[in-house]
């Protein structure tokens, strides 16, 4: 379950990169980029710790 939450967090942060940078204040753009970088680091850490094993098996990501 923890792995699915981490993947969901990463997906939402990826969608957050679609903000309109021309009309959004710089602070919010930096927050969105920081969130994406932080969730990517968390995703890599979770993969190294083995928290993502169920998600990898479920979606057969190791066979790609």
N, CA, C, O and CB atoms as a CASP TS submission, in Angstrom:
PFRMAT TS
TARGET T0000
AUTHOR 0000-0000-0000
METHOD Language model
MODEL 1
PARENT N/A
ATOM      1  N   UNK     1       0.825  -1.193   0.000  1.00  0.00           N
ATOM      2  CA  UNK     1       0.000   0.000   0.000  1.00  0.00           C
ATOM      3  C   UNK     1       0.869   1.257   0.000  1.00  0.00           C
ATOM      4  O   UNK     1       0.538   2.258  -0.635  1.00  0.00           O
ATOM      5  CB  UNK     1      -0.939  -0.002   1.208  1.00  0.00           C
ATOM      6  N   UNK     2       1.988   1.185   0.724  1.00  0.00           N
ATOM      7  CA  UNK     2       2.878   2.332   0.807  1.00  0.00           C
ATOM      8  C   UNK     2       3.447   2.667  -0.574  1.00  0.00           C
ATOM      9  O   UNK     2       3.609   3.838  -0.918  1.00  0.00           O
ATOM     10  CB  UNK     2       4.014   2.060   1.807  1.00  0.00           C
ATOM     11  N   UNK     3       3.745   1.641  -1.354  1.00  0.00           N
ATOM     12  CA  UNK     3       4.282   1.850  -2.697  1.00  0.00           C
ATOM     13  C   UNK     3       3.284   2.532  -3.614  1.00  0.00           C
ATOM     14  O   UNK     3       3.652   3.393  -4.414  1.00  0.00           O
ATOM     15  CB  UNK     3       4.703   0.532  -3.299  1.00  0.00           C
ATOM     16  N   UNK     4       2.008   2.145  -3.497  1.00  0.00           N
ATOM     17  CA  UNK     4       0.974   2.758  -4.332  1.00  0.00           C
ATOM     18  C   UNK     4       0.788   4.234  -3.988  1.00  0.00           C
ATOM     19  O   UNK     4       0.551   5.051  -4.878  1.00  0.00           O
ATOM     20  CB  UNK     4      -0.353   2.011  -4.170  1.00  0.00           C
ATOM     21  N   UNK     5       0.892   4.580  -2.717  1.00  0.00           N
ATOM     22  CA  UNK     5       0.783   5.985  -2.316  1.00  0.00           C
ATOM     23  C   UNK     5       1.949   6.810  -2.857  1.00  0.00           C
ATOM     24  O   UNK     5       1.775   7.961  -3.258  1.00  0.00           O
ATOM     25  CB  UNK     5       0.726   6.098  -0.789  1.00  0.00           C
ATOM     26  N   UNK     6       3.127   6.214  -2.861  1.00  0.00           N
ATOM     27  CA  UNK     6       4.299   6.912  -3.378  1.00  0.00           C
ATOM     28  C   UNK     6       4.170   7.118  -4.883  1.00  0.00           C
ATOM     29  O   UNK     6       4.514   8.183  -5.398  1.00  0.00           O
ATOM     30  CB  UNK     6       5.583   6.130  -3.051  1.00  0.00           C
ATOM     31  N   UNK     7       3.679   6.107  -5.587  1.00  0.00           N
ATOM     32  CA  UNK     7       3.468   6.250  -7.034  1.00  0.00           C
ATOM     33  C   UNK     7       2.391   7.292  -7.311  1.00  0.00           C
ATOM     34  O   UNK     7       2.528   8.091  -8.238  1.00  0.00           O
ATOM     35  CB  UNK     7       3.075   4.894  -7.668  1.00  0.00           C
ATOM     36  N   UNK     8       1.324   7.293  -6.519  1.00  0.00           N
ATOM     37  CA  UNK     8       0.272   8.296  -6.677  1.00  0.00           C
ATOM     38  C   UNK     8       0.797   9.699  -6.431  1.00  0.00           C
ATOM     39  O   UNK     8       0.451  10.630  -7.159  1.00  0.00           O
ATOM     40  CB  UNK     8      -0.883   8.006  -5.732  1.00  0.00           C
ATOM     41  N   UNK     9       1.621   9.856  -5.423  1.00  0.00           N
ATOM     42  CA  UNK     9       2.232  11.155  -5.132  1.00  0.00           C
ATOM     43  C   UNK     9       3.085  11.609  -6.310  1.00  0.00           C
ATOM     44  O   UNK     9       3.044  12.778  -6.693  1.00  0.00           O
ATOM     45  CB  UNK     9       3.087  11.085  -3.847  1.00  0.00           C
ATOM     46  N   UNK    10       3.858  10.691  -6.885  1.00  0.00           N
ATOM     47  CA  UNK    10       4.695  11.049  -8.023  1.00  0.00           C
ATOM     48  C   UNK    10       3.846  11.440  -9.229  1.00  0.00           C
ATOM     49  O   UNK    10       4.170  12.394  -9.936  1.00  0.00           O
ATOM     50  CB  UNK    10       5.621   9.889  -8.385  1.00  0.00           C
ATOM     51  N   UNK    11       2.758  10.703  -9.465  1.00  0.00           N
ATOM     52  CA  UNK    11       1.883  11.034 -10.597  1.00  0.00           C
ATOM     53  C   UNK    11       1.239  12.406 -10.436  1.00  0.00           C
ATOM     54  O   UNK    11       1.163  13.175 -11.394  1.00  0.00           O
ATOM     55  CB  UNK    11       0.797   9.973 -10.751  1.00  0.00           C
ATOM     56  N   UNK    12       0.774  12.716  -9.222  1.00  0.00           N
ATOM     57  CA  UNK    12       0.185  14.034  -8.989  1.00  0.00           C
ATOM     58  C   UNK    12       1.220  15.150  -9.136  1.00  0.00           C
ATOM     59  O   UNK    12       0.906  16.230  -9.634  1.00  0.00           O
ATOM     60  CB  UNK    12      -0.444  14.088  -7.601  1.00  0.00           C
ATOM     61  N   UNK    13       2.451  14.886  -8.702  1.00  0.00           N
ATOM     62  CA  UNK    13       3.484  15.908  -8.860  1.00  0.00           C
ATOM     63  C   UNK    13       3.846  16.088 -10.333  1.00  0.00           C
ATOM     64  O   UNK    13       4.174  17.194 -10.762  1.00  0.00           O
ATOM     65  CB  UNK    13       4.736  15.536  -8.046  1.00  0.00           C
ATOM     66  N   UNK    14       3.786  15.006 -11.105  1.00  0.00           N
ATOM     67  CA  UNK    14       4.049  15.107 -12.543  1.00  0.00           C
ATOM     68  C   UNK    14       2.964  15.931 -13.229  1.00  0.00           C
ATOM     69  O   UNK    14       3.257  16.750 -14.100  1.00  0.00           O
ATOM     70  CB  UNK    14       4.134  13.705 -13.179  1.00  0.00           C
ATOM     71  N   UNK    15       1.715  15.714 -12.834  1.00  0.00           N
ATOM     72  CA  UNK    15       0.618  16.508 -13.379  1.00  0.00           C
ATOM     73  C   UNK    15       0.755  17.967 -12.941  1.00  0.00           C
ATOM     74  O   UNK    15       0.378  18.877 -13.678  1.00  0.00           O
ATOM     75  CB  UNK    15      -0.745  15.933 -12.931  1.00  0.00           C
ATOM     76  N   UNK    16       1.284  18.182 -11.760  1.00  0.00           N
ATOM     77  CA  UNK    16       1.487  19.541 -11.264  1.00  0.00           C
ATOM     78  C   UNK    16       2.474  20.343 -12.093  1.00  0.00           C
ATOM     79  O   UNK    16       2.484  21.572 -12.021  1.00  0.00           O
ATOM     80  CB  UNK    16       1.958  19.496  -9.848  1.00  0.00           C
ATOM     81  N   UNK    17       3.299  19.674 -12.876  1.00  0.00           N
ATOM     82  CA  UNK    17       4.231  20.389 -13.742  1.00  0.00           C
ATOM     83  C   UNK    17       3.531  21.073 -14.904  1.00  0.00           C
ATOM     84  O   UNK    17       4.151  21.847 -15.634  1.00  0.00           O
ATOM     85  CB  UNK    17       5.278  19.442 -14.269  1.00  0.00           C
ATOM     86  N   UNK    18       2.256  20.797 -15.080  1.00  0.00           N
ATOM     87  CA  UNK    18       1.494  21.383 -16.187  1.00  0.00           C
ATOM     88  C   UNK    18       0.932  22.761 -15.841  1.00  0.00           C
ATOM     89  O   UNK    18       0.073  23.263 -16.567  1.00  0.00           O
ATOM     90  CB  UNK    18       0.358  20.455 -16.584  1.00  0.00           C
ATOM     91  N   UNK    19       1.383  23.378 -14.770  1.00  0.00           N
ATOM     92  CA  UNK    19       0.887  24.708 -14.423  1.00  0.00           C
ATOM     93  C   UNK    19       1.312  25.711 -15.486  1.00  0.00           C
ATOM     94  O   UNK    19       2.359  25.560 -16.116  1.00  0.00           O
ATOM     95  CB  UNK    19       1.402  25.143 -13.032  1.00  0.00           C
ATOM     96  N   UNK    20       0.507  26.714 -15.674  1.00  0.00           N
ATOM     97  CA  UNK    20       0.814  27.763 -16.639  1.00  0.00           C
ATOM     98  C   UNK    20       1.869  28.678 -16.034  1.00  0.00           C
ATOM     99  O   UNK    20       1.564  29.495 -15.164  1.00  0.00           O
ATOM    100  CB  UNK    20      -0.467  28.566 -17.032  1.00  0.00           C
ATOM    101  N   UNK    21       3.095  28.545 -16.488  1.00  0.00           N
ATOM    102  CA  UNK    21       4.195  29.290 -15.879  1.00  0.00           C
ATOM    103  C   UNK    21       4.188  30.773 -16.244  1.00  0.00           C
ATOM    104  O   UNK    21       4.872  31.565 -15.596  1.00  0.00           O
ATOM    105  CB  UNK    21       5.510  28.680 -16.290  1.00  0.00           C
ATOM    106  N   UNK    22       3.441  31.158 -17.250  1.00  0.00           N
ATOM    107  CA  UNK    22       3.400  32.566 -17.615  1.00  0.00           C
ATOM    108  C   UNK    22       2.479  33.366 -16.700  1.00  0.00           C
ATOM    109  O   UNK    22       2.701  34.557 -16.480  1.00  0.00           O
ATOM    110  CB  UNK    22       2.952  32.716 -19.054  1.00  0.00           C
ATOM    111  N   UNK    23       1.457  32.722 -16.172  1.00  0.00           N
ATOM    112  CA  UNK    23       0.481  33.452 -15.352  1.00  0.00           C
ATOM    113  C   UNK    23       0.550  33.108 -13.867  1.00  0.00           C
ATOM    114  O   UNK    23      -0.064  33.786 -13.043  1.00  0.00           O
ATOM    115  CB  UNK    23      -0.907  33.176 -15.856  1.00  0.00           C
ATOM    116  N   UNK    24       1.279  32.078 -13.529  1.00  0.00           N
ATOM    117  CA  UNK    24       1.400  31.651 -12.143  1.00  0.00           C
ATOM    118  C   UNK    24       2.596  32.351 -11.506  1.00  0.00           C
ATOM    119  O   UNK    24       3.633  32.496 -12.154  1.00  0.00           O
ATOM    120  CB  UNK    24       1.547  30.108 -12.047  1.00  0.00           C
ATOM    121  N   UNK    25       2.476  32.790 -10.251  1.00  0.00           N
ATOM    122  CA  UNK    25       3.621  33.415  -9.587  1.00  0.00           C
ATOM    123  C   UNK    25       4.824  32.470  -9.516  1.00  0.00           C
ATOM    124  O   UNK    25       4.674  31.249  -9.467  1.00  0.00           O
ATOM    125  CB  UNK    25       3.231  33.864  -8.179  1.00  0.00           C
ATOM    126  N   UNK    26       5.997  33.056  -9.513  1.00  0.00           N
ATOM    127  CA  UNK    26       7.241  32.285  -9.517  1.00  0.00           C
ATOM    128  C   UNK    26       7.332  31.353  -8.314  1.00  0.00           C
ATOM    129  O   UNK    26       7.862  30.246  -8.423  1.00  0.00           O
ATOM    130  CB  UNK    26       8.440  33.223  -9.536  1.00  0.00           C
ATOM    131  N   UNK    27       6.824  31.791  -7.181  1.00  0.00           N
ATOM    132  CA  UNK    27       6.896  30.969  -5.972  1.00  0.00           C
ATOM    133  C   UNK    27       6.152  29.649  -6.171  1.00  0.00           C
ATOM    134  O   UNK    27       6.649  28.595  -5.774  1.00  0.00           O
ATOM    135  CB  UNK    27       6.312  31.731  -4.766  1.00  0.00           C
ATOM    136  N   UNK    28       4.979  29.696  -6.776  1.00  0.00           N
ATOM    137  CA  UNK    28       4.207  28.466  -6.987  1.00  0.00           C
ATOM    138  C   UNK    28       4.865  27.556  -8.013  1.00  0.00           C
ATOM    139  O   UNK    28       4.805  26.332  -7.890  1.00  0.00           O
ATOM    140  CB  UNK    28       2.789  28.802  -7.434  1.00  0.00           C
ATOM    141  N   UNK    29       5.483  28.139  -9.009  1.00  0.00           N
ATOM    142  CA  UNK    29       6.210  27.324  -9.991  1.00  0.00           C
ATOM    143  C   UNK    29       7.374  26.602  -9.322  1.00  0.00           C
ATOM    144  O   UNK    29       7.615  25.424  -9.587  1.00  0.00           O
ATOM    145  CB  UNK    29       6.725  28.202 -11.158  1.00  0.00           C
ATOM    146  N   UNK    30       8.090  27.307  -8.460  1.00  0.00           N
ATOM    147  CA  UNK    30       9.204  26.687  -7.747  1.00  0.00           C
ATOM    148  C   UNK    30       8.712  25.598  -6.801  1.00  0.00           C
ATOM    149  O   UNK    30       9.369  24.569  -6.645  1.00  0.00           O
ATOM    150  CB  UNK    30       9.992  27.743  -6.969  1.00  0.00           C
ATOM    151  N   UNK    31       7.555  25.817  -6.167  1.00  0.00           N
ATOM    152  CA  UNK    31       6.976  24.800  -5.285  1.00  0.00           C
ATOM    153  C   UNK    31       6.634  23.536  -6.081  1.00  0.00           C
ATOM    154  O   UNK    31       6.894  22.423  -5.626  1.00  0.00           O
ATOM    155  CB  UNK    31       5.712  25.349  -4.577  1.00  0.00           C
ATOM    156  N   UNK    32       6.057  23.712  -7.257  1.00  0.00           N
ATOM    157  CA  UNK    32       5.681  22.558  -8.070  1.00  0.00           C
ATOM    158  C   UNK    32       6.909  21.781  -8.540  1.00  0.00           C
ATOM    159  O   UNK    32       6.911  20.550  -8.516  1.00  0.00           O
ATOM    160  CB  UNK    32       4.854  23.007  -9.274  1.00  0.00           C
ATOM    161  N   UNK    33       7.949  22.491  -8.966  1.00  0.00           N
ATOM    162  CA  UNK    33       9.168  21.814  -9.381  1.00  0.00           C
ATOM    163  C   UNK    33       9.847  21.132  -8.190  1.00  0.00           C
ATOM    164  O   UNK    33      10.375  20.027  -8.324  1.00  0.00           O
ATOM    165  CB  UNK    33      10.128  22.810 -10.044  1.00  0.00           C
ATOM    166  N   UNK    34       9.834  21.773  -7.054  1.00  0.00           N
ATOM    167  CA  UNK    34      10.400  21.164  -5.850  1.00  0.00           C
ATOM    168  C   UNK    34       9.645  19.920  -5.430  1.00  0.00           C
ATOM    169  O   UNK    34      10.248  18.931  -5.014  1.00  0.00           O
ATOM    170  CB  UNK    34      10.406  22.158  -4.715  1.00  0.00           C
ATOM    171  N   UNK    35       8.318  19.968  -5.538  1.00  0.00           N
ATOM    172  CA  UNK    35       7.495  18.803  -5.205  1.00  0.00           C
ATOM    173  C   UNK    35       7.823  17.642  -6.143  1.00  0.00           C
ATOM    174  O   UNK    35       7.926  16.496  -5.706  1.00  0.00           O
ATOM    175  CB  UNK    35       5.987  19.154  -5.288  1.00  0.00           C
ATOM    176  N   UNK    36       7.986  17.941  -7.424  1.00  0.00           N
ATOM    177  CA  UNK    36       8.306  16.887  -8.377  1.00  0.00           C
ATOM    178  C   UNK    36       9.682  16.284  -8.092  1.00  0.00           C
ATOM    179  O   UNK    36       9.844  15.064  -8.124  1.00  0.00           O
ATOM    180  CB  UNK    36       8.253  17.432  -9.805  1.00  0.00           C
ATOM    181  N   UNK    37      10.656  17.119  -7.819  1.00  0.00           N
ATOM    182  CA  UNK    37      11.995  16.615  -7.522  1.00  0.00           C
ATOM    183  C   UNK    37      11.986  15.802  -6.234  1.00  0.00           C
ATOM    184  O   UNK    37      12.608  14.742  -6.165  1.00  0.00           O
ATOM    185  CB  UNK    37      12.998  17.775  -7.412  1.00  0.00           C
ATOM    186  N   UNK    38      11.283  16.292  -5.211  1.00  0.00           N
ATOM    187  CA  UNK    38      11.192  15.556  -3.947  1.00  0.00           C
ATOM    188  C   UNK    38      10.484  14.226  -4.088  1.00  0.00           C
ATOM    189  O   UNK    38      10.914  13.230  -3.508  1.00  0.00           O
ATOM    190  CB  UNK    38      10.483  16.386  -2.920  1.00  0.00           C
ATOM    191  N   UNK    39       9.409  14.197  -4.849  1.00  0.00           N
ATOM    192  CA  UNK    39       8.687  12.929  -5.006  1.00  0.00           C
ATOM    193  C   UNK    39       9.474  11.955  -5.881  1.00  0.00           C
ATOM    194  O   UNK    39       9.347  10.743  -5.708  1.00  0.00           O
ATOM    195  CB  UNK    39       7.295  13.175  -5.613  1.00  0.00           C
ATOM    196  N   UNK    40      10.278  12.454  -6.811  1.00  0.00           N
ATOM    197  CA  UNK    40      11.134  11.573  -7.607  1.00  0.00           C
ATOM    198  C   UNK    40      12.222  10.957  -6.740  1.00  0.00           C
ATOM    199  O   UNK    40      12.522   9.770  -6.867  1.00  0.00           O
ATOM    200  CB  UNK    40      11.763  12.342  -8.781  1.00  0.00           C
ATOM    201  N   UNK    41      12.814  11.759  -5.860  1.00  0.00           N
ATOM    202  CA  UNK    41      13.807  11.221  -4.938  1.00  0.00           C
ATOM    203  C   UNK    41      13.186  10.191  -3.995  1.00  0.00           C
ATOM    204  O   UNK    41      13.802   9.165  -3.705  1.00  0.00           O
ATOM    205  CB  UNK    41      14.448  12.352  -4.133  1.00  0.00           C
ATOM    206  N   UNK    42      11.974  10.458  -3.519  1.00  0.00           N
ATOM    207  CA  UNK    42      11.274   9.510  -2.665  1.00  0.00           C
ATOM    208  C   UNK    42      10.969   8.219  -3.415  1.00  0.00           C
ATOM    209  O   UNK    42      11.091   7.133  -2.847  1.00  0.00           O
ATOM    210  CB  UNK    42       9.983  10.127  -2.133  1.00  0.00           C
ATOM    211  N   UNK    43      10.577   8.320  -4.673  1.00  0.00           N
ATOM    212  CA  UNK    43      10.297   7.141  -5.484  1.00  0.00           C
ATOM    213  C   UNK    43      11.554   6.291  -5.664  1.00  0.00           C
ATOM    214  O   UNK    43      11.488   5.067  -5.557  1.00  0.00           O
ATOM    215  CB  UNK    43       9.736   7.553  -6.848  1.00  0.00           C
ATOM    216  N   UNK    44      12.683   6.916  -5.933  1.00  0.00           N
ATOM    217  CA  UNK    44      13.940   6.179  -6.062  1.00  0.00           C
ATOM    218  C   UNK    44      14.349   5.529  -4.749  1.00  0.00           C
ATOM    219  O   UNK    44      14.810   4.387  -4.740  1.00  0.00           O
ATOM    220  CB  UNK    44      15.045   7.104  -6.543  1.00  0.00           C
ATOM    221  N   UNK    45      14.184   6.243  -3.645  1.00  0.00           N
ATOM    222  CA  UNK    45      14.517   5.698  -2.326  1.00  0.00           C
ATOM    223  C   UNK    45      13.629   4.497  -1.992  1.00  0.00           C
ATOM    224  O   UNK    45      14.107   3.488  -1.473  1.00  0.00           O
ATOM    225  CB  UNK    45      14.370   6.784  -1.243  1.00  0.00           C
ATOM    226  N   UNK    46      12.340   4.614  -2.292  1.00  0.00           N
ATOM    227  CA  UNK    46      11.415   3.519  -2.012  1.00  0.00           C
ATOM    228  C   UNK    46      11.733   2.299  -2.858  1.00  0.00           C
ATOM    229  O   UNK    46      11.565   1.168  -2.404  1.00  0.00           O
ATOM    230  CB  UNK    46       9.979   3.960  -2.256  1.00  0.00           C
ATOM    231  N   UNK    47      12.184   2.513  -4.066  1.00  0.00           N
ATOM    232  CA  UNK    47      12.552   1.390  -4.923  1.00  0.00           C
ATOM    233  C   UNK    47      13.785   0.676  -4.382  1.00  0.00           C
ATOM    234  O   UNK    47      13.853  -0.552  -4.411  1.00  0.00           O
ATOM    235  CB  UNK    47      12.804   1.869  -6.356  1.00  0.00           C
ATOM    236  N   UNK    48      14.758   1.437  -3.890  1.00  0.00           N
ATOM    237  CA  UNK    48      15.955   0.824  -3.314  1.00  0.00           C
ATOM    238  C   UNK    48      15.652   0.074  -2.025  1.00  0.00           C
ATOM    239  O   UNK    48      16.267  -0.956  -1.750  1.00  0.00           O
ATOM    240  CB  UNK    48      17.008   1.883  -3.052  1.00  0.00           C
ATOM    241  N   UNK    49      14.704   0.582  -1.224  1.00  0.00           N
ATOM    242  CA  UNK    49      14.355  -0.060   0.045  1.00  0.00           C
ATOM    243  C   UNK    49      13.446  -1.274  -0.125  1.00  0.00           C
ATOM    244  O   UNK    49      13.280  -2.055   0.812  1.00  0.00           O
ATOM    245  CB  UNK    49      13.687   0.939   0.951  1.00  0.00           C
ATOM    246  N   UNK    50      12.857  -1.442  -1.306  1.00  0.00           N
ATOM    247  CA  UNK    50      11.992  -2.583  -1.538  1.00  0.00           C
ATOM    248  C   UNK    50      10.527  -2.319  -1.265  1.00  0.00           C
ATOM    249  O   UNK    50       9.726  -3.254  -1.252  1.00  0.00           O
ATOM    250  CB  UNK    50      12.438  -3.711  -0.709  1.00  0.00           C
ATOM    251  N   UNK    51      10.158  -1.067  -1.046  1.00  0.00           N
ATOM    252  CA  UNK    51       8.762  -0.734  -0.783  1.00  0.00           C
ATOM    253  C   UNK    51       7.916  -0.844  -2.044  1.00  0.00           C
ATOM    254  O   UNK    51       6.690  -0.917  -1.959  1.00  0.00           O
ATOM    255  CB  UNK    51       8.654   0.670  -0.206  1.00  0.00           C
ATOM    256  N   UNK    52       8.546  -0.857  -3.202  1.00  0.00           N
ATOM    257  CA  UNK    52       7.829  -0.857  -4.469  1.00  0.00           C
ATOM    258  C   UNK    52       7.667  -2.257  -5.061  1.00  0.00           C
ATOM    259  O   UNK    52       7.164  -2.398  -6.176  1.00  0.00           O
ATOM    260  CB  UNK    52       8.542   0.028  -5.454  1.00  0.00           C
ATOM    261  N   UNK    53       8.083  -3.283  -4.338  1.00  0.00           N
ATOM    262  CA  UNK    53       8.081  -4.638  -4.886  1.00  0.00           C
ATOM    263  C   UNK    53       6.694  -5.102  -5.315  1.00  0.00           C
ATOM    264  O   UNK    53       6.549  -5.715  -6.373  1.00  0.00           O
ATOM    265  CB  UNK    53       8.640  -5.601  -3.870  1.00  0.00           C
ATOM    266  N   UNK    54       5.670  -4.816  -4.506  1.00  0.00           N
ATOM    267  CA  UNK    54       4.312  -5.241  -4.871  1.00  0.00           C
ATOM    268  C   UNK    54       3.830  -4.531  -6.133  1.00  0.00           C
ATOM    269  O   UNK    54       3.196  -5.150  -6.988  1.00  0.00           O
ATOM    270  CB  UNK    54       3.339  -4.970  -3.715  1.00  0.00           C
ATOM    271  N   UNK    55       4.119  -3.263  -6.252  1.00  0.00           N
ATOM    272  CA  UNK    55       3.693  -2.511  -7.437  1.00  0.00           C
ATOM    273  C   UNK    55       4.435  -3.001  -8.673  1.00  0.00           C
ATOM    274  O   UNK    55       3.853  -3.085  -9.755  1.00  0.00           O
ATOM    275  CB  UNK    55       3.930  -1.000  -7.238  1.00  0.00           C
ATOM    276  N   UNK    56       5.701  -3.322  -8.519  1.00  0.00           N
ATOM    277  CA  UNK    56       6.483  -3.813  -9.656  1.00  0.00           C
ATOM    278  C   UNK    56       5.956  -5.165 -10.108  1.00  0.00           C
ATOM    279  O   UNK    56       5.831  -5.417 -11.306  1.00  0.00           O
ATOM    280  CB  UNK    56       7.978  -3.918  -9.289  1.00  0.00           C
ATOM    281  N   UNK    57       5.643  -6.041  -9.145  1.00  0.00           N
ATOM    282  CA  UNK    57       5.082  -7.345  -9.505  1.00  0.00           C
ATOM    283  C   UNK    57       3.684  -7.209 -10.095  1.00  0.00           C
ATOM    284  O   UNK    57       3.337  -7.913 -11.043  1.00  0.00           O
ATOM    285  CB  UNK    57       5.043  -8.260  -8.284  1.00  0.00           C
ATOM    286  N   UNK    58       2.887  -6.315  -9.542  1.00  0.00           N
ATOM    287  CA  UNK    58       1.499  -6.148  -9.987  1.00  0.00           C
ATOM    288  C   UNK    58       1.420  -5.679 -11.425  1.00  0.00           C
ATOM    289  O   UNK    58       0.605  -6.176 -12.202  1.00  0.00           O
ATOM    290  CB  UNK    58       0.770  -5.165  -9.091  1.00  0.00           C
ATOM    291  N   UNK    59       2.256  -4.732 -11.779  1.00  0.00           N
ATOM    292  CA  UNK    59       2.226  -4.175 -13.122  1.00  0.00           C
ATOM    293  C   UNK    59       3.304  -4.760 -14.031  1.00  0.00           C
ATOM    294  O   UNK    59       3.470  -4.325 -15.170  1.00  0.00           O
ATOM    295  CB  UNK    59       2.379  -2.683 -13.054  1.00  0.00           C
ATOM    296  N   UNK    60       4.034  -5.750 -13.516  1.00  0.00           N
ATOM    297  CA  UNK    60       5.080  -6.469 -14.269  1.00  0.00           C
ATOM    298  C   UNK    60       6.087  -5.499 -14.897  1.00  0.00           C
ATOM    299  O   UNK    60       6.439  -5.620 -16.071  1.00  0.00           O
ATOM    300  CB  UNK    60       4.442  -7.345 -15.369  1.00  0.00           C
ATOM    301  N   UNK    61       6.533  -4.548 -14.098  1.00  0.00           N
ATOM    302  CA  UNK    61       7.474  -3.550 -14.589  1.00  0.00           C
ATOM    303  C   UNK    61       8.867  -4.120 -14.772  1.00  0.00           C
ATOM    304  O   UNK    61       9.660  -3.572 -15.537  1.00  0.00           O
ATOM    305  CB  UNK    61       7.524  -2.376 -13.647  1.00  0.00           C
ATOM    306  N   UNK    62       9.183  -5.221 -14.078  1.00  0.00           N
ATOM    307  CA  UNK    62      10.505  -5.802 -14.206  1.00  0.00           C
ATOM    308  C   UNK    62      10.682  -6.597 -15.496  1.00  0.00           C
ATOM    309  O   UNK    62      11.805  -6.963 -15.841  1.00  0.00           O
ATOM    310  CB  UNK    62      10.781  -6.682 -13.028  1.00  0.00           C
ATOM    311  N   UNK    63       9.586  -6.870 -16.217  1.00  0.00           N
ATOM    312  CA  UNK    63       9.657  -7.638 -17.450  1.00  0.00           C
ATOM    313  C   UNK    63       9.743  -6.762 -18.689  1.00  0.00           C
ATOM    314  O   UNK    63       9.898  -7.272 -19.799  1.00  0.00           O
ATOM    315  CB  UNK    63       8.467  -8.537 -17.556  1.00  0.00           C
ATOM    316  N   UNK    64       9.645  -5.452 -18.511  1.00  0.00           N
ATOM    317  CA  UNK    64       9.700  -4.550 -19.664  1.00  0.00           C
ATOM    318  C   UNK    64      11.085  -4.438 -20.123  1.00  0.00           C
ATOM    319  O   UNK    64      11.360  -3.725 -21.087  1.00  0.00           O
ATOM    320  CB  UNK    64       9.148  -3.181 -19.347  1.00  0.00           C
TER
END
